[in-house]
Each structure stands twice: as structure tokens, then as C-alpha cells.
Amino acid sequence: MTYAQAPDIIYHADDYGITPAQSELILSYAKACGGTGALNSVSVMVNAPSFSESIPLLQKQQENILASLHVNVVEGPCCADPKSIPLLVDDKGIFRQSFASMLKLSFSSQKAKLTNQLSTEIGAQLDRHLAALPHAKDALRIDSHQHFHLIPAVFDALLRAVESRGCTIAFLRIPAEPVLPFLKTPRVWLRIPAINWVKHWLLNFLWRMDKKNLPNYQDISAIFCGINFSGHMTPERVAAVLPAFKAYARKRNMPLELLFHPGAVPQEDALNPKLTGFVEFYTSPLRGIEGEALRSL
């Protein structure tokens, strides 16, 4: 697998780099990296405190697995000078905006200022990513923590930061999950939490606003699966919907991306232990079950 090449089905894990142990566990789900499982792509959190200790593991495997920049503007420390991005961080340089508050700012009179500061921070994260994986400049793969990049100001800032570094995007995650594969799989309907349908609708709505700025998106993205089952990509659920998603992607001549979150971390290693919802997600035993789903594929 070359760095720019993507398989027909991308089995992807977010949140690589929080700790070395968690990073090693994530790679253990990749057969190509000496592990057991279908994993063939990861997202790297360059603002994680243990990034410098975790990235060598990935550098050794960069010919065997795809790596994306996991833009993070919601949790943990920033990469840019905190004084240059006051809308994004507190006085300690810790991100302070939620999805809702960032979305509100994106439609406020401060949108231009917000976009500029987001471009500064995303650019700093991109610089760190390129320093570790320099060949990514000509085949950049990119997504974001909690799918913040579909917020219009974040989307605009991301494209600006990428262009300013002279990068070529090989892949951009578009988490606008289609509904048709679920309609064709009625046995999973009652297993989808109502809140996930809300997220599903919101992300699809935001993407309709964003896509006018990326007319060639079909050439650099994939059909996405991972919102309705977010945090619950169990072997049974994945097996149930995978045939319908494969057919949907084939009909549109696009690859398919399935998003998993394997690799739990202890509470004390969370990027911001004060964000209880994030801590619960990082420490959830369901992460192990999602890892087993990767092993079952």
C-alpha cells in the first residue's frame, strides 16, 4: 500500500497517539502491521501530550497503513500560540469550544475572526503532522475530532491551512452518512440511539453547506459509515449493515470508510479529564468491542 493509495474499503481507527500503549493497541488491529484485524487506516492526534512518544510506532509502519491528520479543536492543548487564538482556548491554552458553541460562532459576526484563528491552529497541527510524516504533503489525508470540520468556519479554515502549506489532499473524510443502507437493514433500526439520528441529520445538513467549496469531493472522499453506530460498532451491527453499505458505495463508484474507536485509555490519560463525556468515551469497554469488530472482519 502506497501512502496515497486507498483500498476499496477503509477500516479506520480514530484517536491514534493519546498514549504509546493505546497507539500500540490500535496498530495491533492491523494485520499489515503484524497484528490481527482489518484495520488499514488511522487518524493521528498531533496535539496529544504523548504524540512524540507515539509517532515512532506509526513511522515504522507508514508503508503498511494509511495515516490521516486528526484535526482537533475541541479537546486538550492547542499547537499554536494560545495568544493568537483566544476564541478557541482558555488562558492555559486548552480548547474551550463545544460543537454547539463553535457552530454558533460560525454563524455570528465573529465568523471571520474565528476562521482566521482556526486556520492558525489547524496550520500549526498540520505543520506538526508534516514534520513527522513529510510525504503526507503530496498525499494528505485529513479528518477531525468529533467531525468539527463540517462546521462551516472550520471547513473554510481547514481548506485555507492546507492550501497555505502547498499540500495536495488525497483524502478528506466527509461524515455525511447515507440513510439508505440503514433503510435496507430494518433489523438494526431499534439499535440506533435517537441522539445519533440527530447527529446524522446535522452533519448531513452541514455538508450540504460545505460542499460548494469543494467541487471535486467525490474524487477525494468515501461513503462514510460510523455516525449512527458511533461508539457501538459491534461485530454484529457491522456485519448487518456492511453488505448494504458496500452496494451503496459500488453503485457510486466510491470507496467506503468504516469508522471505529478501538484503544481505550485510563481516565488520567484523557486529553482533558474535566470533560466527563470525553472521558467516558475514552474509557468505555465498548472500545474493546469495536476492536474485536475489526478482528472479525
C-alpha positions as CSV (number, residue, x, y, z in Angstrom):
1,M,0.0,0.0,0.0
2,T,1.5,3.3,-1.0
3,Y,0.8,6.3,1.1
4,A,-1.6,7.9,-1.3
5,Q,-3.3,4.7,-2.3
6,A,-6.6,3.8,-0.6
7,P,-8.3,0.4,-0.6
8,D,-11.9,0.0,-1.7
9,I,-12.9,-0.4,2.0
10,I,-11.1,1.8,4.6
11,Y,-11.3,0.3,8.0
12,H,-10.3,3.3,10.1
13,A,-9.4,4.0,13.7
14,D,-9.5,7.5,15.2
15,D,-7.6,8.9,18.1
16,Y,-4.1,7.4,17.5
17,G,-1.4,9.0,19.7
18,I,-3.0,9.6,23.0
19,T,-0.5,7.3,24.7
20,P,2.1,4.9,23.4
21,A,0.3,1.9,24.9
22,Q,-3.0,2.9,23.3
23,S,-1.3,3.6,20.0
24,E,0.4,0.1,20.0
25,L,-3.0,-1.4,20.8
26,I,-4.6,0.3,17.9
27,L,-1.9,-1.0,15.5
28,S,-2.5,-4.5,16.8
29,Y,-5.8,-4.5,14.9
30,A,-3.9,-4.2,11.6
31,K,-2.8,-7.5,10.0
32,A,-0.4,-5.4,7.8
33,C,1.4,-4.2,10.9
34,G,1.9,-7.6,12.4
35,G,-1.4,-7.7,14.3
36,T,-4.7,-9.3,13.7
37,G,-7.6,-7.5,12.0
38,A,-8.8,-5.5,9.1
39,L,-7.5,-2.0,10.2
40,N,-5.8,-0.2,7.4
41,S,-6.0,3.4,8.3
42,V,-5.6,5.6,11.4
43,S,-6.0,9.3,12.4
44,V,-3.2,11.0,14.4
45,M,-3.9,13.4,17.2
46,V,-0.9,15.6,17.0
47,N,-1.9,17.8,20.0
48,A,-1.8,14.8,22.4
49,P,0.8,15.2,25.1
50,S,2.3,11.8,24.2
51,F,2.4,12.4,20.4
52,S,6.2,12.5,20.3
53,E,6.4,9.1,22.1
54,S,3.6,7.5,20.0
55,I,4.5,8.6,16.5
56,P,7.7,6.5,16.1
57,L,5.4,3.4,16.2
58,L,3.5,4.7,13.2
59,Q,6.6,5.9,11.4
60,K,7.8,2.3,11.3
61,Q,4.6,1.2,9.7
62,Q,3.9,4.0,7.4
63,E,4.3,1.8,4.3
64,N,1.7,-0.6,5.7
65,I,-1.1,1.6,7.0
66,L,-2.7,4.9,5.9
67,A,-2.4,7.9,8.3
68,S,-4.6,10.9,8.5
69,L,-4.2,14.2,10.4
70,H,-7.0,14.2,13.1
71,V,-7.6,17.9,13.4
72,N,-8.6,18.6,17.0
73,V,-10.0,22.0,18.0
74,V,-12.2,20.7,20.8
75,E,-10.1,18.9,23.4
76,G,-6.7,19.2,25.1
77,P,-3.9,21.7,24.4
78,C,-3.5,23.8,21.3
79,C,-0.5,23.7,19.0
80,A,-0.5,27.4,18.0
81,D,0.5,30.2,20.3
82,P,-2.5,30.5,22.7
83,K,-2.4,34.3,22.5
84,S,-3.1,34.1,18.7
85,I,-6.3,32.0,19.1
86,P,-8.3,33.5,22.1
87,L,-11.6,32.4,20.6
88,L,-10.6,28.8,20.7
89,V,-8.7,28.3,24.0
90,D,-8.6,29.4,27.7
91,D,-5.8,31.2,29.4
92,K,-3.9,27.9,29.7
93,G,-4.1,27.1,26.0
94,I,-6.8,24.4,26.4
95,F,-9.6,24.2,23.9
96,R,-12.8,25.6,25.3
97,Q,-15.4,25.5,22.5
98,S,-18.0,22.7,22.2
99,F,-19.6,21.7,18.9
100,A,-22.6,23.8,19.6
101,S,-20.7,26.9,20.7
102,M,-18.3,26.6,17.7
103,L,-21.3,26.2,15.4
104,K,-22.9,29.3,16.9
105,L,-19.8,31.3,16.4
106,S,-19.5,30.1,12.9
107,F,-22.8,31.9,12.1
108,S,-22.1,35.0,14.2
109,S,-20.5,38.4,13.4
110,Q,-17.2,36.8,14.6
111,K,-17.0,34.3,11.8
112,A,-14.1,36.0,10.0
113,K,-12.1,36.3,13.2
114,L,-12.9,32.7,14.1
115,T,-11.9,31.4,10.7
116,N,-8.6,33.2,10.9
117,Q,-7.8,31.7,14.3
118,L,-8.9,28.2,13.3
119,S,-6.7,28.5,10.2
120,T,-3.8,29.4,12.5
121,E,-4.4,26.4,14.8
122,I,-5.1,23.9,12.0
123,G,-2.0,25.1,10.3
124,A,0.1,24.5,13.4
125,Q,-1.3,21.0,13.7
126,L,-0.6,20.4,10.0
127,D,3.0,21.5,10.5
128,R,3.5,19.0,13.3
129,H,1.9,16.3,11.2
130,L,4.1,17.0,8.2
131,A,7.2,17.2,10.4
132,A,6.5,13.6,11.5
133,L,5.2,12.3,8.2
134,P,6.7,14.6,5.5
135,H,5.5,12.6,2.5
136,A,1.9,13.5,3.5
137,K,2.4,16.9,1.9
138,D,1.8,15.4,-1.6
139,A,-1.0,13.0,-0.4
140,L,-2.6,14.5,2.6
141,R,-5.3,12.5,4.4
142,I,-7.3,14.5,6.9
143,D,-10.4,14.4,9.2
144,S,-11.3,15.8,12.5
145,H,-12.1,15.0,16.2
146,Q,-15.9,14.9,16.7
147,H,-16.3,15.8,13.0
148,F,-15.8,19.5,13.7
149,H,-14.5,20.1,10.2
150,L,-18.1,20.1,8.9
151,I,-18.8,23.3,10.8
152,P,-18.6,25.9,8.1
153,A,-15.9,28.1,9.7
154,V,-13.8,25.1,10.5
155,F,-14.2,23.7,6.9
156,D,-13.1,27.0,5.4
157,A,-10.2,27.3,7.8
158,L,-9.0,23.7,7.0
159,L,-9.0,24.3,3.3
160,R,-7.1,27.6,3.8
161,A,-4.5,26.0,6.0
162,V,-4.0,23.1,3.6
163,E,-3.6,25.5,0.6
164,S,-1.2,27.7,2.5
165,R,1.1,24.7,3.1
166,G,1.0,23.7,-0.5
167,C,-0.5,20.3,0.3
168,T,-2.4,18.1,-2.0
169,I,-5.4,16.4,-0.4
170,A,-5.6,12.7,-1.2
171,F,-8.5,12.0,1.2
172,L,-10.9,14.1,3.2
173,R,-13.4,12.4,5.4
174,I,-17.0,13.5,4.7
175,P,-19.1,12.1,7.6
176,A,-22.4,12.7,5.8
177,E,-23.6,9.1,6.4
178,P,-26.2,8.0,3.9
179,V,-29.5,6.7,5.3
180,L,-30.4,4.2,2.5
181,P,-28.2,1.4,3.8
182,F,-30.0,1.6,7.1
183,L,-33.4,1.6,5.5
184,K,-32.4,-1.6,3.7
185,T,-31.4,-3.2,7.1
186,P,-34.5,-2.9,9.3
187,R,-33.2,-5.3,12.0
188,V,-30.8,-2.5,13.2
189,W,-33.3,0.3,13.4
190,L,-34.1,-0.1,17.1
191,R,-30.3,-0.3,17.9
192,I,-29.7,3.3,16.7
193,P,-29.9,5.8,19.6
194,A,-32.1,8.8,18.8
195,I,-29.3,11.2,19.5
196,N,-27.3,9.6,16.8
197,W,-30.0,10.3,14.3
198,V,-29.8,13.9,15.3
199,K,-26.0,13.9,14.7
200,H,-26.6,12.1,11.4
201,W,-29.1,14.8,10.3
202,L,-26.9,17.7,11.5
203,L,-23.8,16.5,9.8
204,N,-25.6,15.9,6.5
205,F,-27.1,19.4,6.7
206,L,-23.7,21.0,7.3
207,W,-22.2,19.1,4.5
208,R,-24.7,20.5,2.1
209,M,-23.5,23.9,3.1
210,D,-19.8,23.0,2.8
211,K,-19.6,21.0,-0.4
212,K,-19.9,24.0,-2.7
213,N,-16.4,24.9,-1.6
214,L,-15.0,21.5,-2.7
215,P,-16.5,20.6,-6.1
216,N,-14.2,17.6,-6.6
217,Y,-15.1,16.0,-3.3
218,Q,-16.1,12.7,-4.9
219,D,-12.6,12.2,-6.1
220,I,-11.0,12.6,-2.6
221,S,-13.6,11.1,-0.2
222,A,-15.6,8.0,0.5
223,I,-19.0,6.8,1.5
224,F,-19.0,7.0,5.3
225,C,-20.3,4.7,8.0
226,G,-19.9,5.5,11.7
227,I,-22.4,8.1,12.9
228,N,-25.5,6.0,13.7
229,F,-23.4,3.3,15.4
230,S,-20.9,5.7,16.9
231,G,-19.3,4.1,19.9
232,H,-21.2,0.9,19.1
233,M,-19.6,-0.5,16.0
234,T,-20.0,-4.1,17.3
235,P,-19.3,-7.1,15.2
236,E,-23.0,-7.9,14.9
237,R,-24.0,-4.4,13.8
238,V,-21.2,-4.0,11.3
239,A,-21.9,-7.4,9.8
240,A,-25.6,-6.4,9.5
241,V,-25.1,-3.2,7.5
242,L,-21.9,-3.8,5.7
243,P,-23.4,-5.5,2.6
244,A,-25.8,-2.6,2.1
245,F,-23.0,-0.1,2.5
246,K,-20.8,-2.0,0.1
247,A,-23.5,-2.0,-2.5
248,Y,-24.2,1.7,-2.0
249,A,-20.5,2.6,-2.5
250,R,-20.1,0.4,-5.5
251,K,-23.1,2.0,-7.2
252,R,-21.5,5.4,-6.8
253,N,-18.0,4.1,-7.8
254,M,-16.6,5.4,-4.5
255,P,-14.6,3.7,-1.7
256,L,-16.2,3.0,1.7
257,E,-14.9,4.2,5.1
258,L,-16.0,2.5,8.3
259,L,-15.0,4.4,11.4
260,F,-14.0,2.6,14.7
261,H,-12.8,3.8,18.0
262,P,-10.7,1.0,19.5
263,G,-8.0,1.6,22.1
264,A,-9.3,2.7,25.5
265,V,-7.1,4.8,27.8
266,P,-7.2,5.3,31.6
267,Q,-9.1,8.4,32.8
268,E,-5.9,10.2,33.8
269,D,-4.6,10.0,30.2
270,A,-7.6,11.7,28.7
271,L,-6.7,14.9,26.9
272,N,-9.0,16.9,29.2
273,P,-10.1,15.0,32.3
274,K,-12.6,17.8,33.1
275,L,-14.7,16.8,30.0
276,T,-16.6,13.9,31.6
277,G,-18.3,12.9,28.3
278,F,-15.0,12.6,26.5
279,V,-13.5,10.7,29.5
280,E,-16.4,8.2,29.5
281,F,-15.9,7.7,25.7
282,Y,-12.2,7.1,26.1
283,T,-12.5,4.6,29.0
284,S,-15.6,2.8,27.6
285,P,-15.3,-1.0,27.4
286,L,-17.1,-0.7,24.1
287,R,-13.7,0.4,22.6
288,G,-12.5,-3.2,23.1
289,I,-15.7,-4.5,21.4
290,E,-15.1,-2.2,18.5
291,G,-11.5,-3.6,18.3
292,E,-13.0,-7.1,18.2
293,A,-15.2,-6.0,15.3
294,L,-12.0,-5.1,13.4
295,R,-10.5,-8.5,14.2
296,S,-13.7,-10.2,13.0
297,L,-13.6,-8.6,9.5
